[in-house]
């Protein structure tokens, strides 16, 4: 029998227990109810299948007694047709839960000079008491079709059905004045949720009754709050005097930032309660401040009479310069004034307004300098070649200073000196023209010209070989100059570079074959020399290989050319000094052949060379044989 009845929705009270906690955070913890989304509903089956299951299962099996307070006498127990009251007072049971003690990290009191406004909010630290929550709906008359006269039954898997007139009911039903739901296959939904007409509903674990005025969670740990009408709440809500937020799908925001009307709000990790009127920190140690309305502060702010700054994402600036150019303390986050601050190894000075000083300044009686970005000059030249101490940053005068391993002289006016010889506090100081660094083992002018300064820093004036710090050799003439070109020194021949060569003027050549013109020693002659790698002395009276070719350097140091007899062996050298080996050479109109290995001229032999047979007589003269 089906009866259409009318009933009024009455205000239902739900009880919550609040617990005083240490600190400023008070959270809620709710009993775990499991959830399955509407997309996870079982595949529908036809009525015949349902009825078969029921028949094969346990028809007339009584359902276990429910622990929930409902209008239903006993869960899924067949009711009599006499239940035909025209008006029913629904009293949904709200799960009574004890709120857990949730503590959000709070800013130490030492970081804020006055914490009265942010840390004494009565809503965050309360005495232990029972708070009563009321969720009410405006009285209205709702018309429902009440199903009676049918029968609950279950299958072997413990699934419940409601059968009336031989059919298993489906969809949302009011059975014996209790709202329940059955999937398309007739199975009753319990401890799960369903999407019905665009709204999310939850059905109790034991009774299957629709959940009202209560929290419930899904199987993934997401929390919802279901209102008087059983629908999951959405948007910003006040439940039990706590401000909460639910996404459009009904899931409660927890440990989440939510943007509403252009403002950002944070809802706590455990309870989901809106944080307001205090500092708090995240798991990464970042600090934030939420105002009395829960909005995250951004930009420059004054909190508890302290000037602070928050980035656009709400993170407080600490130990850094904010976008406004001001520096904020690494511990308290307070604006720093009238002192030096350090960032990434660089030093700055901020004035009484927090602005960085730039340019030449006198701080605490010390002359210092800051570049256009406010970075203090330390251990460098700045401000028109003035030098500033690497430790204190103070301007230096009449001193030798060191930068990157080089020494410089700062004159009495505080500026770098770029050249010359100076006596600084009893020390001879010779400076390189150009960058002004003190010379050691080098010449004082470009391209290794000027005066030579020894490794002791003193000028060398006597004749002799000298070596520079980059391992180049020169010969000083004792008159302030250097030898160039071919020179015979102590019976050995050397070569010193000319400006036209790749070498600096006067640089000694070593370990190479050179072609040189020497008008001063051998008029109108050009010769080839090989200069020893270790000493630079030219080789003489010996063979030497260079880049795969052999040469012989005679008693005058230069390479021999033409046919020569060396160690009683006739040999031949081309005009470039390279020895002939394994080749025919015409000498004075006569064909000669020189051995490929030794280079010796062959004689008294008949050989075929490139398909041509030759006979070479006792003098090595060759005749082709046809």
C-alpha positions in Angstrom: 0.0 0.0 0.0 1.3 3.5 -0.8 0.1 6.6 1.0 0.8 10.2 0.2 1.5 12.0 3.5 2.5 15.4 4.5 5.0 16.2 7.3 6.8 19.2 8.7 10.6 19.5 8.9 11.6 20.3 12.5 14.7 21.8 13.9 17.2 19.1 14.9 20.0 19.7 17.4 23.5 18.1 17.1 25.9 18.0 20.0 29.6 18.7 19.7 32.2 18.7 22.4 35.0 21.3 22.3 38.4 20.7 23.9 40.8 23.4 25.2 44.2 22.9 23.5 47.6 24.4 24.0 48.3 27.2 21.6 45.8 29.0 19.4 44.4 26.2 17.2 41.2 24.3 17.9 40.3 21.6 15.4 37.5 19.2 14.7 37.9 15.5 14.1 35.0 13.5 12.8 34.1 9.8 12.8 35.1 8.0 9.7 32.3 7.1 7.3 33.3 5.4 4.0 32.3 6.7 0.6 31.9 5.5 -2.9 31.1 7.9 -5.7 28.1 7.8 -7.9 30.3 6.7 -10.8 31.0 3.5 -8.9 27.4 2.3 -8.7 27.0 -1.4 -9.5 25.9 -2.4 -13.0 22.1 -2.6 -13.1 20.4 -6.0 -13.4 16.8 -6.8 -14.6 13.9 -7.5 -12.3 13.9 -11.2 -13.0 17.5 -11.5 -11.8 16.8 -9.6 -8.7 13.8 -11.7 -7.8 15.8 -14.8 -8.5 18.5 -13.7 -6.2 15.9 -13.0 -3.5 14.3 -16.4 -4.0 17.6 -18.2 -3.9 18.8 -16.1 -1.0 17.0 -15.6 2.2 13.4 -14.5 1.7 11.9 -13.3 4.9 15.3 -13.0 6.5 15.2 -10.3 9.1 17.7 -7.5 8.9 20.1 -6.9 11.8 18.9 -4.3 14.3 20.2 -0.8 13.6 22.0 1.3 16.0 20.7 4.5 14.4 17.7 6.4 15.8 15.2 6.5 13.0 11.5 6.3 12.4 12.0 2.8 11.3 11.2 0.3 14.1 14.0 -2.1 13.1 16.3 -2.0 10.1 14.7 -3.5 7.0 12.1 -5.5 9.0 8.8 -5.9 7.2 6.2 -3.4 8.5 2.5 -3.8 8.7 0.1 -1.9 6.6 -1.2 -0.1 9.6 1.7 2.4 9.4 -0.4 5.1 7.7 0.1 8.2 9.8 -0.6 11.3 7.8 2.1 13.4 9.5 5.5 12.2 10.6 8.2 14.0 12.6 11.5 13.1 11.1 14.4 13.1 13.5 17.6 12.4 11.7 20.4 11.4 13.9 23.4 13.7 13.8 26.7 11.9 14.7 28.0 13.2 17.9 31.7 13.5 17.6 34.5 14.8 19.9 36.7 17.4 18.2 40.3 16.5 18.2 43.0 18.9 19.4 44.4 20.4 16.2 47.4 22.7 16.7 48.6 24.9 13.9 52.2 26.0 14.2 52.1 29.4 15.9 54.7 32.2 15.7 56.8 32.5 18.8 55.9 35.4 20.9 59.4 36.7 20.6 58.8 37.4 17.0 56.0 39.8 17.5 56.3 42.7 20.0 52.6 42.8 20.9 50.6 39.6 20.5 47.4 40.7 22.2 45.4 41.0 18.9 46.6 37.8 17.2 47.0 35.4 20.0 44.2 36.0 22.5 41.2 35.3 20.3 38.6 33.7 22.4 37.4 31.5 19.5 40.8 29.8 19.4 41.5 29.1 23.0 38.4 28.1 25.0 37.6 26.3 28.2 36.4 22.7 27.9 32.7 22.8 27.5 29.9 21.4 25.4 28.9 23.5 22.5 25.4 22.9 20.9 25.1 23.0 17.2 21.8 23.7 15.6 21.2 23.2 11.9 17.7 24.2 11.0 15.5 24.6 7.9 12.6 26.8 7.4 9.4 25.0 8.1 7.9 23.7 4.9 5.6 21.0 3.8 7.2 18.3 1.7 5.0 15.9 -0.2 6.4 12.4 -0.4 5.1 9.0 -1.4 5.5 6.6 1.4 5.9 3.0 0.5 4.5 0.4 2.9 3.4 -3.1 2.7 6.5 -4.4 1.0 9.3 -6.5 2.4 13.1 -6.1 3.0 15.2 -9.2 2.1 18.8 -9.9 1.5 21.0 -12.2 -0.7 23.9 -14.4 0.2 26.3 -11.5 -0.1 24.5 -9.4 2.5 23.0 -7.0 0.0 19.5 -5.7 0.9 16.5 -5.2 -1.3 13.0 -4.0 -0.9 10.4 -6.0 -2.7 6.8 -4.9 -3.3 4.3 -6.5 -5.6 7.1 -8.8 -6.9 9.4 -6.0 -7.9 12.6 -4.8 -6.3 12.4 -1.0 -5.8 15.1 1.3 -7.2 16.1 4.9 -6.8 15.3 7.3 -3.9 12.4 5.9 -1.8 10.6 6.7 1.4 9.9 3.3 3.0 7.9 3.3 6.2 8.7 7.0 6.5 12.5 6.5 6.1 14.4 7.9 3.1 16.6 5.3 1.5 18.2 4.6 -1.9 18.4 1.6 -4.2 20.7 1.3 -7.2 19.4 0.2 -10.6 20.0 -3.4 -9.7 17.8 -3.1 -6.6 20.6 -3.2 -4.0 20.2 -0.8 -1.1 23.0 1.8 -0.8 24.6 1.8 2.7 27.7 3.6 3.9 28.1 5.2 0.5 27.1 8.3 -1.4 25.2 8.9 -4.6 24.6 11.8 -7.0 20.9 12.5 -7.2 19.7 15.4 -9.4 23.1 17.1 -9.3 23.5 16.9 -5.5 25.6 14.5 -3.3 23.8 12.4 -0.7 25.1 10.0 1.9 23.4 6.9 3.3 24.1 5.5 6.7 26.2 2.4 7.3 23.6 0.4 9.2 20.2 1.7 8.4 20.8 3.0 4.9 18.9 6.1 6.0 19.9 9.4 4.3 22.4 11.4 6.3 21.2 14.8 7.6 22.9 17.5 9.6 26.1 15.6 10.0 29.7 15.2 8.7 30.6 12.1 6.7 33.7 11.1 4.8 34.4 9.1 1.6 36.7 6.2 1.1 39.5 8.6 0.1 39.3 10.5 3.4 37.5 13.5 2.0 34.9 15.1 4.3 31.5 16.5 3.6 28.7 18.1 5.6 25.1 17.0 4.7 22.4 19.5 5.6 18.8 19.2 6.7 17.7 18.2 3.2 20.5 15.6 3.0 22.4 17.5 0.3 26.2 18.0 0.7 26.9 21.7 1.5 29.0 23.8 -0.8 30.8 27.1 -0.5 31.7 29.0 2.6 29.6 27.7 5.6 29.4 28.1 9.4 29.0 24.8 11.1 29.0 24.7 14.9 30.2 28.2 15.0 33.2 27.3 12.9 33.8 28.8 9.4 34.4 26.0 6.9 34.6 25.7 3.1 33.3 23.1 0.8 34.2 22.8 -2.9 31.5 22.7 -5.5 31.6 18.9 -5.3 30.9 19.0 -1.6 34.4 18.0 -0.5 35.6 20.0 2.5 38.7 22.2 2.1 41.4 21.1 4.5 45.0 22.3 4.5 44.0 24.4 1.6 44.2 27.9 0.3 40.9 29.1 -1.2 40.4 32.3 -3.2 37.1 34.0 -2.7 36.2 37.4 -4.0 39.8 38.1 -4.8 41.1 37.2 -1.3 42.9 34.1 -0.2 41.8 32.1 2.9 43.5 29.2 4.6 41.5 26.3 6.1 43.3 24.1 8.6 44.7 20.7 8.0 42.7 18.6 10.4 39.5 20.4 11.2 39.2 22.5 8.1 38.5 25.5 10.3 39.2 28.9 8.8 42.4 30.5 10.3 41.9 34.1 11.4 43.5 36.9 13.4 46.9 35.3 13.9 50.2 34.2 12.5 50.6 30.6 11.4 53.2 28.5 9.5 53.2 25.7 7.0 55.2 22.5 7.0 58.1 24.2 5.1 58.5 26.8 7.8 56.9 29.7 5.9 54.9 32.2 8.0 51.6 33.8 7.2 49.1 36.1 8.8 45.3 35.8 8.5 43.3 38.8 9.5 40.1 38.8 11.6 38.1 37.8 8.5 40.5 35.1 7.6 42.1 36.9 4.7 45.8 36.4 4.1 47.7 39.6 4.4 49.9 40.6 1.4 52.3 43.5 0.9 53.5 45.9 3.6 51.5 45.6 6.8 51.6 46.6 10.4 50.7 43.7 12.7 50.8 44.3 16.5 52.5 47.6 15.9 55.3 45.9 13.9 56.1 46.7 10.3 56.2 43.5 8.3 55.8 42.4 4.7 54.2 39.5 2.9 54.7 38.3 -0.7 51.8 38.0 -3.1 51.3 34.4 -2.0 51.0 35.4 1.6 54.5 34.1 2.7 56.1 36.5 5.2 59.4 38.0 4.1 62.2 37.1 6.6 65.9 37.5 6.2 65.5 39.1 2.8 64.7 42.2 0.9 61.0 42.6 0.0 59.8 43.8 -3.4 59.5 47.3 -1.7 63.3 47.3 -1.3 63.2 47.0 2.5 64.9 44.4 4.5 63.1 42.3 7.1 64.6 40.5 10.1 65.3 36.8 9.6 63.7 35.8 12.9 60.9 38.3 13.7 60.3 39.5 10.2 60.2 43.0 11.4 61.4 45.9 9.3 65.2 46.6 9.9 66.4 50.2 10.2 69.7 51.9 10.9 72.1 49.0 10.6 74.1 46.8 8.3 72.4 43.7 6.9 73.9 40.8 4.9 72.3 38.9 2.1 74.0 36.1 0.0 77.4 37.3 1.2 76.8 40.9 0.3 76.5 43.8 2.7 74.0 46.7 2.8 73.1 49.5 5.1 69.5 50.5 5.7 68.6 53.9 7.0 66.0 55.0 9.5 63.3 54.5 6.9 64.6 51.1 5.9 65.9 52.4 2.5 69.3 51.1 1.2 72.2 53.6 1.1 73.9 54.1 -2.2 77.1 56.0 -3.3 79.8 57.4 -1.0 78.7 57.5 2.6 80.1 58.0 6.1 78.6 55.4 8.6 79.7 55.5 12.2 82.5 57.8 11.3 83.9 55.4 8.6 84.1 56.4 4.9 82.3 53.6 2.9 80.8 53.1 -0.5 77.7 51.4 -1.9 76.9 50.7 -5.6 73.7 51.6 -7.3 72.1 48.4 -5.9 73.2 49.2 -2.4 75.9 46.6 -2.3 78.8 47.7 -0.1 82.3 47.8 -1.8 84.6 45.5 0.0 88.1 44.3 -1.2 87.6 46.1 -4.6 88.2 49.3 -6.4 85.1 51.4 -6.8 84.0 55.0 -6.8 86.6 56.4 -9.3 89.4 53.8 -8.4 89.1 54.2 -4.6 89.9 51.0 -2.7 87.8 49.7 0.2 89.0 47.3 2.8 87.9 43.7 2.3 86.8 43.2 5.9 85.5 46.6 7.1 84.7 48.3 3.8 86.6 51.4 5.0 88.4 53.5 2.3 92.1 52.8 2.1 95.0 55.3 1.6 98.8 55.0 0.9 98.8 51.2 1.1 99.6 48.1 -1.0 96.4 46.1 -1.5 95.8 42.7 -3.0 93.0 41.5 -5.4 92.9 38.1 -7.0 96.6 37.4 -6.3 97.8 40.8 -7.7 99.1 43.7 -5.7 98.2 47.3 -6.3 99.3 50.6 -4.8 96.7 53.0 -3.4 98.1 56.5 -3.2 97.6 59.1 -0.5 94.4 60.3 -2.2 92.9 56.8 -1.9 93.1 56.1 -5.6 94.9 53.4 -7.6 98.3 54.4 -9.1 98.8 53.0 -12.6 102.5 53.1 -13.4 106.0 54.0 -12.2 108.4 53.1 -9.5 107.4 54.0 -5.9 108.8 53.6 -2.5 105.9 52.5 -0.3 106.8 52.3 3.4 110.4 51.5 2.5 109.5 48.9 -0.2 110.4 49.4 -3.9 107.2 49.0 -5.9 107.2 48.8 -9.7 103.9 49.0 -11.4 102.7 47.6 -14.8 101.5 50.3 -17.2 97.8 49.6 -17.9 96.1 48.0 -15.0 98.7 49.2 -12.4 99.5 45.9 -10.7 102.9 45.4 -9.1 105.4 43.7 -11.4 107.1 40.4 -10.5 109.1 38.6 -13.2 107.7 40.7 -16.0 108.2 43.9 -18.1 106.5 47.1 -17.1 105.0 47.9 -20.5 102.9 46.2 -23.2 104.3 43.3 -25.3 107.1 42.7 -22.8 108.7 46.1 -23.3 109.9 48.6 -20.8 111.9 47.7 -17.7 112.3 44.1 -16.6 111.3 43.5 -12.9 112.7 40.5 -11.2 110.8 38.0 -9.1 111.9 40.0 -6.0 109.9 43.0 -7.4 113.1 45.0 -8.2 114.3 46.4 -11.5 117.1 44.4 -13.3 119.7 46.5 -15.1 122.6 44.1 -15.8 123.2 42.0 -19.0 122.1 38.4 -19.1 119.2 36.0 -19.7 116.0 36.6 -17.8 112.8 34.6 -17.6 109.3 36.0 -17.1 106.6 34.5 -14.9 104.9 33.0 -18.0 108.1 31.1 -18.8 109.4 33.2 -21.7 113.2 34.0 -22.0 114.9 37.2 -23.0 118.5 38.6 -23.0 119.0 42.0 -21.5 121.8 44.0 -23.1 122.7 45.9 -19.8 121.7 49.2 -21.3 118.0 49.0 -20.7 117.3 47.1 -23.9 116.9 43.5 -25.2 118.8 41.6 -27.9 116.8 40.7 -31.1 117.4 38.5 -34.2 120.4 36.0 -34.4 122.9 36.4 -31.7 126.1 34.5 -30.8 126.5 34.5 -27.0 129.4 32.7 -25.4 130.0 30.7 -28.6 126.4 29.6 -29.0 123.9 30.9 -31.6 120.5 32.0 -30.4 117.5 33.7 -31.9 115.3 36.4 -30.3 112.1 37.4 -32.0 111.4 40.4 -34.1 108.2 42.4 -33.9 107.2 40.9 -37.3 107.1 37.4 -35.8 104.5 35.9 -33.6 106.7 36.5 -30.6 107.0 39.5 -28.4 109.9 41.8 -29.2 113.1 40.0 -28.1 111.5 36.8 -26.9 113.9 33.8 -27.3 112.8 31.0 -29.6 113.1 27.5 -28.3 112.2 24.0 -29.5 111.5 24.9 -33.1 112.8 25.2 -36.7 113.1 28.7 -37.9 113.9 30.4 -41.2 115.8 33.6 -40.6 117.4 36.4 -42.5 120.5 37.7 -40.9 122.0 40.7 -42.6 124.2 41.4 -39.6 126.0 38.1 -39.5 125.6 36.5 -43.0 124.9 39.2 -45.6 122.2 38.4 -48.1 121.6 35.0 -46.7 118.7 33.1 -45.3 119.2 30.0 -43.4 117.3 27.3 -41.5 118.1 26.7 -37.8 116.8 24.4 -35.1 116.8 25.8 -31.6 117.2 23.5 -28.7 114.1 23.1 -26.6 115.9 23.3 -23.3 118.5 26.0 -23.9 117.4 27.7 -27.1 120.9 27.2 -28.5 121.0 26.3 -32.3 122.1 22.8 -33.1 125.3 22.2 -35.1 127.2 19.2 -36.7 124.2 16.9 -36.2 121.1 15.4 -37.7 117.7 16.3 -36.3 114.2 15.2 -37.3 111.4 17.8 -37.5 107.9 17.1 -38.4 108.8 13.8 -40.2 111.8 15.1 -42.2 115.5 14.9 -41.5 117.9 17.8 -41.5 121.6 18.2 -41.0 122.9 21.3 -39.2 126.5 22.1 -40.1 129.4 23.8 -38.2 127.8 27.2 -38.7 124.5 26.0 -37.1 122.3 26.3 -40.2 120.9 23.4 -42.2 123.0 22.1 -45.2 121.6 22.0 -48.7 122.6 20.2 -51.9 124.8 17.0 -52.1 127.0 16.6 -49.1 129.3 13.9 -47.7 128.6 13.3 -44.0 130.6 10.7 -42.2 131.9 9.5 -45.5 128.4 8.9 -46.8 127.2 10.9 -49.9 123.7 12.3 -49.1 121.5 15.0 -50.5 119.4 17.9 -49.0 116.8 19.9 -50.8 116.9 23.7 -50.8 114.5 23.7 -47.8 117.0 21.5 -45.9 115.0 18.3 -46.1 117.1 15.2 -46.8 116.3 13.2 -49.9 115.3 9.6 -49.1 113.9 7.0 -51.5 113.9 9.4 -54.5 115.8 10.2 -57.7 117.6 13.5 -57.8 119.5 15.1 -60.8 122.8 16.5 -59.6 124.9 18.4 -62.2 123.0 16.6 -65.0 123.6 13.2 -63.5 120.8 10.9 -62.1 121.4 9.8 -58.5 119.2 7.7 -56.2 119.2 8.0 -52.4 118.3 5.1 -50.2 114.8 5.2 -48.6 116.1 4.4 -45.1 119.6 5.8 -44.8 119.5 8.5 -47.4 122.9 7.2 -48.7 123.6 7.6 -52.5 123.5 4.1 -54.2 126.3 2.9 -56.5 127.3 -0.2 -58.4 123.7 -1.5 -58.4 120.9 -2.1 -60.9 117.4 -1.4 -59.6 113.9 -0.7 -60.9 112.2 2.5 -59.8 108.6 3.1 -60.6 108.7 0.6 -63.5 112.0 1.9 -64.9 115.2 0.0 -64.5 118.4 1.9 -63.8 122.1 1.0 -63.5 124.2 3.1 -61.1 128.0 3.1 -61.5 130.7 3.4 -58.9 130.1 7.2 -58.7 126.4 6.8 -58.3 125.6 8.1 -61.7 122.5 6.3 -63.1 121.7 5.2 -66.6 118.2 4.0 -67.7 118.1 0.5 -69.2 115.5 -0.1 -71.9 
